Amino acid sequence: MDFHPPGEAALAWAARLVQQVGGTLEVLHVVPRLHQLDPFFRAGSLPAATVAGIRARARARVADLLKRRVHYRVHVIEGEPAACIVERAVGLRVELIVIGTRARRGAAQFLFGSVAQKVIQHAPVPVVTIRCPRPG
């Protein structure tokens, strides 16, 4: 779950599913490492205080969006988003991954791919992608 409309749409969809079938909604927010954000930085992690702030923001945002409609847990980890999503799905033994997409096109899609695309390729469980309507 990122803090953008596609992630929030995916969270809402997943919450509706959990309301219907029961269980626990595992909400994952992956914080890229510094060198993944900007090649200027060497490999390394964000300061602990920054990660703690992101963790608090993620928990608050998820609580606001879900309003206790379902049982959920929030996980905030650092790393390459697609790999972390797949690894955490295995570790938590989830039955389904729900992920939002931004629908990149053209050169951006070719050069960078997408987190959703990478997750679909490597996930050991089914993946549902939720696409937000484009603004305008």
Order of alpha helices (4+ residues) and beta strands (2+ residues): alpha-beta-alpha-alpha-beta-alpha-beta-alpha-alpha-beta
